[in-house]
Amino acid sequence: SAVISQKPSRDICQRGTSLTIQCQVDSQVTMMFWYRQQPGQSLTLIATANQGSEATYESGFVIDKFPISRPNLTFSTLTVSNMSPEDSSIYLCSVENQGNTEAFFGQGTRLTVV
Amino acid sequence: AQSVTQLDSQVPVFEEAPVELRCNYSSSVSVYLFWYVQYPNQGLQLLLKYLSGSTLVKGINGFEAEFNKSQTSFHLRKPSVHISDTAEYFCAVSQGGATNKLIFGTGTLLAVQP
């Protein structure tokens, strides 16, 4: 199984600012993904982080708001830009195992925007 | 489009009683099915998964689920619950070959009472 570390684990930010969340995996993985879990709701896929190319965003999410980097096969960042209180959520990094049969999740970053 | 329905937002149950958490999905193609558990202030942990083969799937912590293609269901069961099973449970579906692009249900809070 993959061990995923996310930083920070939580943060309280002022509206209008940006926060970058880091995701580090203990092994090389092909697929890395970012999810959002809004308060009291389920998880929604934001984007697929592609190594060496631009991320692939799901409907309703755009690069200007959620820029993503994937410089290598073990690391990715998600930035939440120009934050508003509606961005208060848990953001989770996820990776797929070698056999493509299981997804592993980080502990999440709990973001509160005030 | 795929979707997942978890009809019960909350299931209260007494300790040592059996429990079933319901999950129905819709998809026009073959799918992989998953149950994840989220303990308070923690990330997601995979309970069990159905990829192919036997329709009765056994997972960790004494949980099992049965894939029923005709009813498009993947209900989660445990014969005797413990206080420590109190958590949020998420059913998820993906198209075969893309196990990490998951569509999640809205979750069911299993509240085990002494």
Chai-1 contact restraints between the chains, C-beta under 6 A:
chainA,res_idxA,chainB,res_idxB,connection_type,confidence,min_distance_angstrom,max_distance_angstrom,comment,restraint_id
A,M31,B,N100,contact,1.0,0.0,6.0,A-B,restraint_1
A,F33,B,N100,contact,1.0,0.0,6.0,A-B,restraint_2
A,S42,B,F104,contact,1.0,0.0,6.0,A-B,restraint_3
A,S42,B,T106,contact,1.0,0.0,6.0,A-B,restraint_4
A,S42,B,G107,contact,1.0,0.0,6.0,A-B,restraint_5
A,L43,B,F104,contact,1.0,0.0,6.0,A-B,restraint_6
A,S94,B,N100,contact,1.0,0.0,6.0,A-B,restraint_7
A,E96,B,N100,contact,1.0,0.0,6.0,A-B,restraint_8
A,N100,B,T99,contact,1.0,0.0,6.0,A-B,restraint_9
A,T101,B,L51,contact,1.0,0.0,6.0,A-B,restraint_10
A,T101,B,T99,contact,1.0,0.0,6.0,A-B,restraint_11
A,A103,B,T99,contact,1.0,0.0,6.0,A-B,restraint_12
A,A103,B,N100,contact,1.0,0.0,6.0,A-B,restraint_13
A,F105,B,G43,contact,1.0,0.0,6.0,A-B,restraint_14
A,F105,B,L44,contact,1.0,0.0,6.0,A-B,restraint_15
A,G106,B,G43,contact,1.0,0.0,6.0,A-B,restraint_16
A,Q107,B,G43,contact,1.0,0.0,6.0,A-B,restraint_17
A,G108,B,G43,contact,1.0,0.0,6.0,A-B,restraint_18
